[in-house]
Amino acid sequence: MGLDRGEVDVILLAREVGADWALIDERLGRRIAVAMGLPVKGTLGVLLVGYRLGLLSRQAASDAVDLLAQSSVRLSERLVTWFRGQLT
């Protein structure tokens, strides 16, 4: 299917345990998980939920995105802009 082992494991485990979300960032993995009826969130989505629940401050959520952007994780500028706009 073109998925790496980690994505396959996430999808299988999410189905097995009836997870609230499958945490997948890669586009193909997300598409396949959704096609299988799984709710999906990416890393930024989880950070946003943490912020909205009061588990992260606006600054902590923003700092986490900055750290991700400086790492090997690829984030589109459009997605980062959207994320920052959600931190209201």
C-alpha positions in Angstrom: 0.0 0.0 0.0 3.0 2.3 0.3 2.8 2.7 4.0 5.8 2.3 6.3 5.7 -0.2 9.1 5.0 2.4 11.8 1.9 3.7 9.9 0.6 0.1 9.4 1.1 -0.6 13.1 -0.7 2.6 14.1 -3.7 1.8 11.9 -3.9 -1.8 13.1 -3.6 -0.9 16.7 -6.2 2.0 16.4 -8.6 -0.5 14.9 -7.9 -3.1 17.5 -8.4 -0.9 20.5 -11.1 1.4 19.1 -8.8 4.5 19.5 -10.3 7.9 19.6 -7.7 8.9 17.0 -5.0 7.4 14.9 -2.0 9.7 15.1 -0.7 9.9 11.6 0.9 12.9 9.8 1.8 11.4 6.4 -0.9 12.1 3.8 -1.1 8.6 2.4 -1.4 7.1 5.8 -4.1 9.5 6.8 -6.1 8.8 3.6 -5.9 5.0 4.2 -6.9 5.3 7.9 -9.8 7.5 7.0 -10.9 5.1 4.3 -10.9 2.4 6.9 -13.2 4.5 9.1 -10.6 5.6 11.6 -10.7 9.1 13.0 -7.3 10.7 12.4 -5.3 13.5 14.0 -1.8 14.8 13.2 0.8 16.1 15.5 -0.5 19.7 15.2 -4.0 18.5 15.8 -3.0 16.8 19.1 -1.1 20.0 20.1 -4.3 22.0 19.4 -6.4 19.7 21.4 -3.9 20.0 24.3 -4.1 23.8 24.0 -7.9 23.9 23.9 -8.2 21.6 26.9 -5.9 23.8 28.9 -3.1 21.3 29.0 -0.7 23.6 27.0 -0.4 27.3 27.1 -0.5 29.3 23.8 3.2 29.8 24.2 4.0 26.2 24.9 1.9 25.1 21.8 3.6 27.7 19.6 7.1 26.7 21.0 6.4 23.1 20.2 5.6 23.9 16.6 8.8 26.0 16.4 10.8 23.0 17.6 9.1 20.7 15.1 9.8 23.1 12.3 13.5 23.2 13.3 13.7 19.4 13.3 13.5 16.9 10.5 9.7 17.0 10.6 8.3 18.6 7.5 5.6 21.2 8.1 4.0 23.3 5.4 3.9 27.0 6.0 0.2 27.0 5.3 -0.4 24.4 8.0 1.8 26.3 10.5 -0.1 29.5 9.7 -3.4 27.8 10.2 -2.3 26.3 13.5 -1.1 29.6 14.9 -4.5 31.1 13.8 -6.2 28.5 16.0 -4.4 29.6 19.1 -6.8 32.3 20.1 
